[in-house]
Each structure stands twice: as C-alpha cells, then as structure tokens.
Amino acid sequence: MMRTLSEIGRERSRWLDRLLDYRRTLRESGGYMSDARLAGYKTAIADCEAMIAALDEEVSKRSFNNLLNLN
C-alpha cells in the first residue's frame, strides 16, 4: 500500500525527533561515554539521517511525478 504524503511527514517527524534526542544525549554527556556507547549513538544518528534522507527523496519523487502527471 502506498503511503500518503501526510503519513510520510509524520514518519519523518518521528525520525527527526529521535535524531534530535540522540544528538542531545551526546551533547549532554559532555564526552563522558564509553567508546562502544559512543559508537552506538553515532550509528543511531547515521541511521536516522539516512532514513530522513530516504523519506525526503520519496516525497521529492512523488512531487515530481505529480507535476509530470499534470500535463
């Protein structure tokens, strides 16, 4: 089933909230975090950024296709 733009927007918002939480945790740790935990947070941040980029790309493709179909 194809998601609506609103559903994609809500999903993007959830991923963005998660990303901001991870970044805030890193900032507030003040550098006092084990290497393994730091690596985990960096991986989580990269995953969030990748998911947000994929959602943005999906919306862009859908918008572009909608413009093409107007003709």
JOVENWO-V832803 format. One record per pair of residues at least 6 apart in sequence whose ideal C-beta (glycine too) atoms are under 7 Angstrom apart, sorted by the first residue. I is the first residue (numbers start at 1). J is the second residue. Records with the same first field share a line. If there is no record, write none. Layout:
# JOVENWO-V832803
I=J ; J
This chain:
# JOVENWO-V832803
5=59 ; 62
8=55 ; 58 ; 59
11=55
12=52 ; 55
15=48 ; 51 ; 52
16=52
18=48
19=45 ; 48 ; 49 ; 52
22=41 ; 44 ; 45 ; 48
23=45
25=41
26=41
